[in-house]
Amino acid sequence: MSGELSGATALVTGATAGIGRAVALRLGALGAEVVVHGRDARRGAEVVQEVSATGATARFVAADLAEADDVRRLAAEAGDVDILVNNAGVYRFADTAGTSSEMFDVHMAINARAPLLLVGRLAPGMAARGHGAIVNLSTIAAGTPARDAGAYGASKAALELLTRVWADEFGGRGVRVNAVRSGPVHTPGTSEMGEEALRTVARATVLDRPAAPEEIAEAVLFLVSPRASYITGAVLEARGGEPAIG
């Protein structure tokens, strides 16, 4: 176990699968104590065991990020953290006419409001201690129109703007806030789209393939690490490259 993050405590939302799980495992391998968030206690226990196998300390906290009070409880139970990774997200697809108010609201609640509440509860403590790092997981749909993904893209675009707001608000007190804008990724969630649908999105990348969760996790790990000490307010693109027109 490397000691690069020894002594740090990290909260990772949506850490029981996909990118969040990969981030939690890498944080543990670098020496951080990891608070694993999710909704499924069984999967949470599995990730805690995997993180513990790296030699790190881990614990699981369940919370429904669509419920504001549950988000606040998550922040309270996480306690003082040095690293916050807002990874949990929801994506459901529909055209504008087919997007209900409930569908729009759940995207905004989980993808934008939950990070807002967590940062509001946890970043002041980081600032009081004079250090901290926050990374928000975004998507190419935040900057490039994606068919039937208006609600999803809008919620992530809001998160990217909040990233820059928080970088300004907390940067003078030692807290760095950045985002990672990922391209298509092989995860349990995206597998529901079907392999062909994922491949279609991947064809819009220079690398012409979906990423593995671990590849996006490495971008997150860089931004929370001391190696990114002069980077804040940035949206790091881990999207596989944007092809030229023509």
ZIDACOR-V483127 format. One record per residue. N is the residue number from 0. RES is the residue in one letter. PHI is phi in whole degrees, -180 to 180 (999 if undefined). Layout:
BEGIN
n: (N | N)
res: (RES | RES)
phi: (PHI | PHI)
END
This chain:
BEGIN
n: (0 | 1 | 2 | 3 | 4 | 5 | 6 | 7 | 8 | 9 | 10 | 11 | 12 | 13 | 14 | 15 | 16 | 17 | 18 | 19 | 20 | 21 | 22 | 23 | 24 | 25 | 26 | 27 | 28 | 29 | 30 | 31 | 32 | 33 | 34 | 35 | 36 | 37 | 38 | 39 | 40 | 41 | 42 | 43 | 44 | 45 | 46 | 47 | 48 | 49 | 50 | 51 | 52 | 53 | 54 | 55 | 56 | 57 | 58 | 59 | 60 | 61 | 62 | 63 | 64 | 65 | 66 | 67 | 68 | 69 | 70 | 71 | 72 | 73 | 74 | 75 | 76 | 77 | 78 | 79 | 80 | 81 | 82 | 83 | 84 | 85 | 86 | 87 | 88 | 89 | 90 | 91 | 92 | 93 | 94 | 95 | 96 | 97 | 98 | 99 | 100 | 101 | 102 | 103 | 104 | 105 | 106 | 107 | 108 | 109 | 110 | 111 | 112 | 113 | 114 | 115 | 116 | 117 | 118 | 119 | 120 | 121 | 122 | 123 | 124 | 125 | 126 | 127 | 128 | 129 | 130 | 131 | 132 | 133 | 134 | 135 | 136 | 137 | 138 | 139 | 140 | 141 | 142 | 143 | 144 | 145 | 146 | 147 | 148 | 149 | 150 | 151 | 152 | 153 | 154 | 155 | 156 | 157 | 158 | 159 | 160 | 161 | 162 | 163 | 164 | 165 | 166 | 167 | 168 | 169 | 170 | 171 | 172 | 173 | 174 | 175 | 176 | 177 | 178 | 179 | 180 | 181 | 182 | 183 | 184 | 185 | 186 | 187 | 188 | 189 | 190 | 191 | 192 | 193 | 194 | 195 | 196 | 197 | 198 | 199 | 200 | 201 | 202 | 203 | 204 | 205 | 206 | 207 | 208 | 209 | 210 | 211 | 212 | 213 | 214 | 215 | 216 | 217 | 218 | 219 | 220 | 221 | 222 | 223 | 224 | 225 | 226 | 227 | 228 | 229 | 230 | 231 | 232 | 233 | 234 | 235 | 236 | 237 | 238 | 239 | 240 | 241 | 242 | 243 | 244 | 245)
res: (M | S | G | E | L | S | G | A | T | A | L | V | T | G | A | T | A | G | I | G | R | A | V | A | L | R | L | G | A | L | G | A | E | V | V | V | H | G | R | D | A | R | R | G | A | E | V | V | Q | E | V | S | A | T | G | A | T | A | R | F | V | A | A | D | L | A | E | A | D | D | V | R | R | L | A | A | E | A | G | D | V | D | I | L | V | N | N | A | G | V | Y | R | F | A | D | T | A | G | T | S | S | E | M | F | D | V | H | M | A | I | N | A | R | A | P | L | L | L | V | G | R | L | A | P | G | M | A | A | R | G | H | G | A | I | V | N | L | S | T | I | A | A | G | T | P | A | R | D | A | G | A | Y | G | A | S | K | A | A | L | E | L | L | T | R | V | W | A | D | E | F | G | G | R | G | V | R | V | N | A | V | R | S | G | P | V | H | T | P | G | T | S | E | M | G | E | E | A | L | R | T | V | A | R | A | T | V | L | D | R | P | A | A | P | E | E | I | A | E | A | V | L | F | L | V | S | P | R | A | S | Y | I | T | G | A | V | L | E | A | R | G | G | E | P | A | I | G)
phi: (999 | -73 | -99 | -56 | -115 | -59 | 92 | -92 | -115 | -125 | -107 | -120 | -85 | 61 | -96 | -92 | -163 | 59 | -62 | -60 | -62 | -61 | -64 | -59 | -65 | -70 | -61 | -62 | -64 | -92 | 103 | -79 | -80 | -116 | -97 | -92 | -103 | -175 | -112 | -102 | -64 | -64 | -66 | -62 | -63 | -64 | -68 | -58 | -64 | -65 | -65 | -61 | -66 | -80 | 101 | -93 | -96 | -146 | -149 | -109 | -130 | -88 | -165 | -98 | -72 | -78 | -108 | -58 | -64 | -70 | -64 | -64 | -64 | -58 | -61 | -65 | -74 | -67 | 77 | -72 | -119 | -100 | -133 | -126 | -116 | -85 | -101 | -57 | -160 | -126 | -144 | -128 | -112 | -167 | -73 | -61 | -65 | -91 | -91 | -76 | -63 | -65 | -66 | -64 | -62 | -69 | -62 | -67 | -65 | -82 | -85 | -125 | -68 | -60 | -59 | -59 | -67 | -66 | -64 | -62 | -88 | -104 | -66 | -58 | -66 | -58 | -63 | -65 | -87 | 86 | -161 | 165 | -141 | -126 | -129 | -108 | -87 | -117 | -152 | -60 | -68 | -74 | -123 | -123 | -57 | -122 | -60 | 66 | -126 | -62 | -65 | -63 | -62 | -64 | -67 | -77 | -63 | -61 | -65 | -67 | -66 | -61 | -56 | -71 | -63 | -68 | -60 | -71 | -66 | -110 | -63 | -69 | -116 | 90 | -106 | -98 | -131 | -138 | -133 | -117 | -97 | -92 | -92 | -65 | -135 | -74 | -139 | -57 | -69 | -72 | -65 | -68 | -69 | 98 | -61 | -68 | -64 | -66 | -65 | -61 | -66 | -64 | -67 | -89 | -115 | -65 | -76 | 59 | -163 | -72 | -84 | -86 | -52 | -64 | -69 | -72 | -59 | -64 | -65 | -62 | -60 | -61 | -69 | -86 | -86 | -61 | -66 | -106 | -63 | -112 | -116 | -154 | 73 | -100 | -114 | -82 | -86 | -122 | -113 | 82 | 89 | -106 | -65 | -73 | -83 | 118)
END
